[in-house]
Amino acid sequence: MTRPPGVALRSRLAAEPRTLSAAYERCRQLHARHGRTYYLATLLLPRWKRRHVHALYGFVRYADEIVDDLASTLDRAGQAAALRAWGDRFFAGLRGAPVQDPVLPAVLHTVRAFDLDLADFEQFLDSMAMDLTVDGYRTYQDLLGYMEGSAAVIGTMMAPILEPVDLTVAREHARQLGLAFQLTNFIRDIGEDLDRGRVYLPAEDLERFGVSRAHLAAVQASPAVQGLLAFEVERARAHYAAAAPGIGLLAPSSRPCIQVATALYGGILDEVERAGYQVLARRVAVPRHRRLQVAGRHLLPARAAARAERRVSVTSPAAPERAKSKGGAPAHTDAATSRAGGNRPARSGALSSSAAAPRARRWHGRWSMSPTLLGLRGRAAGPLAVAEGVLDGGLPYLGVGKGPPLVVLSGFTAEHANPTGAARRFSLRPLVPLARQFSVYLVNRKPGLAPGSSMEDLAGHYAHALERAFTGPVAVAGISTGGSIAQQLAIDHPHLVGRLVLVAAACRLAPTGRRMQRDLARYTVAGQPRRAWAATGPELAATTAGGYLYTVLLWLFGPRLNPEDPSDMLIVSDAEDGFDAAPRLHRITAPTLVVAGDHDRNYTPELFRETAERIPGAWLRLYPGKSHASIATLRYKPAVCEILRFLTADEAAPSTRSLRPRR
């Protein structure tokens, strides 16, 4: 039995959508329950970083439970087999095998998103296996061999998530911090470890202070034990001191978390001293009020750093001369609906759903928005009204439809202006199915770009406009080049994007797509518009014959397509030429759908898959035999239907697995 393109098996979709989000939530719960000190510190991280830290904790905790659960009914051989099975499932998942596990989907996603070093995970699992056969260590060097895998690698796993300016240097500091944390745990948990038959403090240290295992099993710490613990406390503090310079290497939004974690774990050593080293029969802890006080002191700096990372300051230029009036995109009475991404509470200068109607009239008077009527028909008999205007910052837009807002970032265009005549109808007609359920705003780039503008700059322009036009996050769809900008927008300004659709767009151009845009720029600069636009033809079609047809048509119409001033077009082309969002796609928090054709020559199926795999929870729809133009023009109905299903779903929790639609 065949199925329509773009529709996967219902049973598969029913089983997969919540797998990743549920796994991240399970990891968060494990972290909150078993790692309260570090969990409190992670609350200071931006949300997109926090979930990945939870995932690594979930991996570590799950393995630790296998070897340390005192209530386990497994013998040592059974525990070893369970640990091997856990490791085998993890590495099989990395190779693409299906994973049925409450934790691993989040771990696997984090590993892929940050390209984490698998040697760290192998070393960690080896150290966990040592806990099943080794009950003590002769020297501190012997203990360090164990701690390298059980603690130091946790720090080096975490380092890429915290975004240091120099990862190589930061890894050593992260390693030292991992050693400091674990040695602190060994000092605090002497009694618990002894219950499991282990003593982690080196035998040579015990002999030096005249301490035996029997002394450690006592309720009261003898003077000899107190001297031993004082020595180990100072050793741990030396590791903290070696780790301290690494905090300054981290991204500003990561520093408060590590500062708090260091202060609180270091505070455990203070509590050990304050208790007179009487920790054999009880577990000391930093008092709750002290933990909250330390975390609270860093809360505002953490939030300020997170805001600074996602905010780009844009000075609003005067409107272009050809657009003397400025328009705004008003919110709608149902703009707060969750299916479009929701809206945050209204603030001064933005439209709330309750104030939409009266405020919209003031917007109309201020910016002189004059709706026009085109022959664009929905289900109703009458034509759809098309609003035209310029968003704050100078971004021209066309608006059509009624419903929650959907902002569409247009594809590569010759001019940063609203199209007219036949070009306008060509641009808007494919939006009619979307306009039946959404207020669709087709937004172009602002004219008069500064030379050397980057994708970050272009995304900043959109962020500036959206913050002032809407009262909360909105659904965003980016087409081709607009998809590149949409990715950057969702990375740098996640609070503005409720849901994200990437149409014929990936994390970077394929070599053929990059060559095509370079040829377009080269021939444009040389004053050869026919050759410039004809160069784009072969990459638009799925077949050689189709490429020839596009080439001929673009050769004929090249002079009409070429702008009087190509500066903006060339600046965007240069910005996209060097664009590669892959390393930062894990920062996208919005539910995401990638829609593309597997015959797209500007990108490749592999690039589409990479994009979907790197975005948390992203869903890929790859249509067989479809070209870049087929998908980017929104004229392939199954793709449009898929976009609508995604945008109107009550809960967008797509699968992380790249799904090839059945024929």
Secondary structure, 3 states (H helix, E strand, C coil): CCCCCCCCCHHHHHHCCCHHHHHHHHHHHHHHHHCHHHHHHHCCCCHHHHHHHHHHHHHHHHHHHHHHCCCCCCCHHHHHHHHHHHHHHHHHHHCCCCCCCCCHHHHHHHHHHHCCCHHHHHHHHHHHHHCCCCCECCCHHHHHHHHHHHHHHHHHHHHHHHCCCCHHHHHHHHHHHHHHHHHHHHHHCHHHHHHCCCECCCHHHHHHHCCCHHHHCCCCCCHHHHHHHHHHHHHHHHHHHHHHHHHHHCCCCCHHHHHHHHHHHHHHHHHHHHCCCCCCCCCCCCCHHHHHHHHHHHHHHHHHHHHHHHCCCCCCCCCCCCCCCCCCCCCCCCCCCHHHCCCCCCCCCCCCCCCHHHHHHHHHHHHCCCCEEEEEECCCCCEEEEEEEEECCCEEEEEECCCCEEEEECCCCCCCCCCCHHHHHHHHHHHHHHHCCCEEEEECCCCCCCCCCCHHHHHHHHHHHHHHHCCCCEEEEEECHHHHHHHHHHHHCHHHEEEEEEECCCCCCCHHHHHHHHHHHHHHHCCCHHHHHHCCHHHCCCCHHHHHHHHHHHHHHHHHHCCCCCHHHHHHHHHHHCCCCHHHHHHCCCCEEEEEECCCCCCCHHHHHHHHHHCCCCEEEEECCCCHHHHHCCCCHHHHHHHHHHHHCCCCCCCCCCECCCC
